[in-house]
Each structure stands twice: as structure tokens, then as C-alpha cells.
Amino acid sequence: MSEGPSRPVRSLTVAVLATLLLAGCSNVRIDESDVFLPKPSVTPASFNMDGVSLNELYFTVDDSLQLNAWHLTQPDAEATVLFFGGNGFYLVQSLGYIRALTGFPVNVFMYDYRGYGRSDGEPSVPAFKRDAEAAYRLVTDSLGASPDRLVVHGHSLGTFLATHVASQQPAAGLVLENPATDVDGWVDSVVPWFVRLFVDLEVDDTLQGESNVAALRESDVPLLIVGGENDNVTSPDMARTLHDEAANTPKDLVIVEEGSHNELYTASAYQAAYAALLDTVRTRADSSKIAQGESRAASTDDPRP
């Protein structure tokens, strides 16, 4: 049975129909840019970036499935980023994020969600959360990342996994890029009010309880929230709400002018804020190490048995 038009074609069709309805008898021009959606791709075989090594691996999750992951390392790395992509994220299309994140002195761990790319399984919310915890354990237990130098970073859908992991495990920083407040808020932001008058939307129970707001009210790690002023998928108002509700200290909010739902990492404001967060992580880790050293020295000098 045919699967029907691809998502880009369906999106274009909807856009054209909406434009025709609004424009009446006016002429509507469709340019090549409306038809073609090129995206650069990368594979472990084609990867070539000075000073950055890519190690492809598979890790086993709790139901014996294997997920495909990439571990990018740099000799001067001072921290590690555990990255959770959006619902359209694939490793082979991650070149933009790889370039952006390895522009900082960090190692990066990213993987294809179950059912995506070369990863086994079928997607589900409970499984995604278990897989995210397994990724954290792999990064900290097997790949040598110290929790006091670990930044958990989520984009769009991945922000729910990032806040879940950061609420369950120790981390040094949290980045939420194009985040949603909760599933209800997300639905309200993308479905026009006049559509909801005629369509009864039911959110699956497994999605209903997902809330970044609730997670951030209990969080205390340094936080960076980044939104796009023109994001029509996750409204920048949700980023502002999350920043207001977050208990994190310190916390920073960057709304990228003319930014949309993707590629905010190209903005100078994004890069500056990310660098500032990494400085905070590094400073705290160094201070903690010095304090631990002084504590050990004091206990060695203590004459008591």
C-alpha cells in the first residue's frame, strides 16, 4: 500500500492551499526554494574534521536492543555534551550540530533514537526515557565523562529527555534549545484556536505527563535556554515561561532574532551564551577539585588517628 506523499510534499501542498484561500484570485509564485530541501549528510566513513575524531559505536539498552551512537572527541576537551536531538534528528544529518558543538572545547555524544537510522526498536516515550538514562550511564561509566563536566543538551523533543536525565542524574549544565513547556502547551502553540473549535484533540496518556516546567522547578544546575523569535513549532513564549519558572542558578535565556526552529547554533548570541555556560561548568569543576584537594591535605595533616 502506498504511503502517500512525503512530509515535504504534504507541507508544501498545505502551504499552497492556504495561500490560495487567502489570496483569492491572486497569482501565487512557487520558487525552486519551495520545492527542494537539501540537507548535508555525513557518515563515519566520510567524516573529516581537523582535530576531531569520530568513533561509531552501538550500545545495548534494557530490552537488549542496540542503538547507534557517535562519540566525537577532541584532545583539548574540557567537558562533554550529551546531546538529544529533535523528533527529526538523524546522525547522518547532524553535521551542523557537530560543527557547532565541536567549535567549543568539548567531546560530544549523540545517538539515533530507537527506530531511527541504524538503531533497533520502535519509538515510545517510556523507551526513549530509558534509553536516555542508558546513554548517560555509558557516557559517564564507560567513556570517562565526569558528571561535574557533563552538559546535557536537548533540542525540541529532546528537551524532555534532557530535563528527565538532569533530574535523575548529576550533571554540570543543562541546555534547552527550542523547548516546549509541556505537551499541552506544545499542542496549544501549534494548533490554531479556530481548529480546536471543530476538532477534539486527545493527547496520549504517555505524552500527557511530560513537562519541562515541572522538571525545572526542581532543578539546580546551570541552565541555558535558547529559542527562536520566529519559531512556529515551539513558540519562544514557551522558552520565556521556562526561564521564569526555572529554579536553576545561574540561568540564562537567549531569544535569537529572526531565529526559527532549527540552526540557531549559527547565531552569535547562541555561541556566546553556550561559551559562557561552559565557562561556568569549567570554573565550578576546577573549584570543586581544589576544594577536594585542600580537604584531603587537611585530613592528612590532622594529628588525630
Helices and strands as residue ranges (DSSP letters): H 7-23, H 32-35, E 53-60, E 66-73, E 79-84, G 91-93, H 95-101, E 106-111, H 125-137, I 138-142, G 147-149, E 150-155, H 158-168, E 173-177, H 183-190, H 193-196, H 205-208, H 212-217, E 223-228, H 236-245, E 251-256, G 264-266, H 268-301
